Amino acid sequence: MTIRIPNRVPLAITPTPLQFLERTSEELGVEFYIKRDDMTGLELSGNKVRKLEFLLADALDKGANVIITGGGEQSNHCRATAMAAAKLGLSSVVCLRTLDKKSPPEMSGNIFLDKLVGAEIVWIDHEDWARQDEVYEAEAQRQRELGRVPYIVPEGGSNAIGAWGYIECCRELAGQLGELEKADTTIVYACGSGGTGAGLVLGAQAYGLKENGIKVAGFNVCDDAPFFIERIHSICKEVVEAEPSCPDVERASIEMIDGYVGAGYAKSSPEELLCLRDMARRDAILFDPVYTGKAFYGLVSELSRTPGRFGKRIVFVHTGGVFGLFPQAKAFETLL
Ligand SMILES: *Cc1c(COP(=O)(O)O)cnc(C)c1O
């Protein structure tokens, strides 16, 4: 069946390159490829841009003029949403989670960019976050009272619409991997809210990657594997309900590798930072401490224990996050 693709507004620079990293390949004893989704753009960069192409097309279809979303204080998703909104002439409100909302953190990294591009920041704490949907709805109500038409993008842009970003990324990958002998390959990614994972798992099935022996494996950077397997499974189900031309995804086929959350979401250990530093020095690839750096540390650790773990070839999806690296400069002080 041909897959019917929902409306999208062009925001990402695609296809992103699929690059072979020779020195990292030697270091890890596998053919190591990197899918440069950190290069979907500059200010509008990383994995969230692919999702926003579909989410904001939906927002525009619905006549929205203000986009509401939320995330951690250094959220890449919020920054990408704020940038994308500005690009389309829309306003944005980003609800940023911090320890004490009465004394918000300094204006660094993504927070600075949110401000720069004109997003309104609403500081929320962990209690608010636990009922984030209500917070977004209250904000939407406030916007309606101001005569605006709000559109809520959920955490990470991870729902059945946002997932299309990575379903379509698999089409791109299918073309790029077509030139290689496909089997014995694993696509590896960092999982933080499940939308990228859902898109990759579903897209790998829809565009024949799975059929060609290509696996997909995520590293969760928060919560745990059962939580994300459930989340990814339910996003995939929603996609198929809305678009029956998509294939069903079995829960058992979703691979999530647990054990690398480390000190907690957005908290780094020196080992993780050293691994990130070494990658920068070896191949001039900049990972971020919250997502890609953690997932890559997990990958290296798994390989040192079980060298054949991912087959002979790895495609690591670089999901971006570089602006989150700068506020962490201090943590590197003794490591550089
Ligand atoms: C959001 C994000 C992820 C995680 O993607 P999800 O779709 O939320 O699971 C990975 N890497 C970076 C850099 C991100 O900003």
The ligand as an SDF file (V2000), in Angstrom:
LIG
                    3D

 15 15  0  0  0  0  0  0  0  0999 V2000
   14.3140   15.9300   22.0090 C   0  0  0  0  0  0  0  0  0  0  0  0
   15.6350   15.3760   21.6840 C   0  0  0  0  0  0  0  0  0  0  0  0
   15.8410   13.9730   21.5990 C   0  0  0  0  0  0  0  0  0  0  0  0
   14.7800   12.9750   21.9120 C   0  0  0  0  0  0  0  0  0  0  0  0
   13.7950   12.8550   20.9300 O   0  0  0  0  0  0  0  0  0  0  0  0
   12.3310   12.4040   21.3430 P   0  0  0  0  0  0  0  0  0  0  0  0
   11.5940   12.3680   20.0860 O   0  0  0  0  0  0  0  0  0  0  0  0
   11.8380   13.4600   22.2950 O   0  0  0  0  0  0  0  0  0  0  0  0
   12.4220   11.0840   22.0240 O   0  0  0  0  0  0  0  0  0  0  0  0
   17.0870   13.5220   21.2300 C   0  0  0  0  0  0  0  0  0  0  0  0
   18.0960   14.3810   21.0060 N   0  0  0  0  0  0  0  0  0  0  0  0
   17.9490   15.7170   21.1030 C   0  0  0  0  0  0  0  0  0  0  0  0
   19.1260   16.5850   20.8670 C   0  0  0  0  0  0  0  0  0  0  0  0
   16.7140   16.2640   21.4410 C   0  0  0  0  0  0  0  0  0  0  0  0
   16.5720   17.5900   21.5530 O   0  0  0  0  0  0  0  0  0  0  0  0
  1  2  1  0
  2  3  1  0
  2 14  2  0
  3  4  1  0
  3 10  2  0
  4  5  1  0
  5  6  1  0
  6  7  2  0
  6  8  1  0
  6  9  1  0
 10 11  1  0
 11 12  2  0
 12 13  1  0
 12 14  1  0
 14 15  1  0
M  END
$$$$
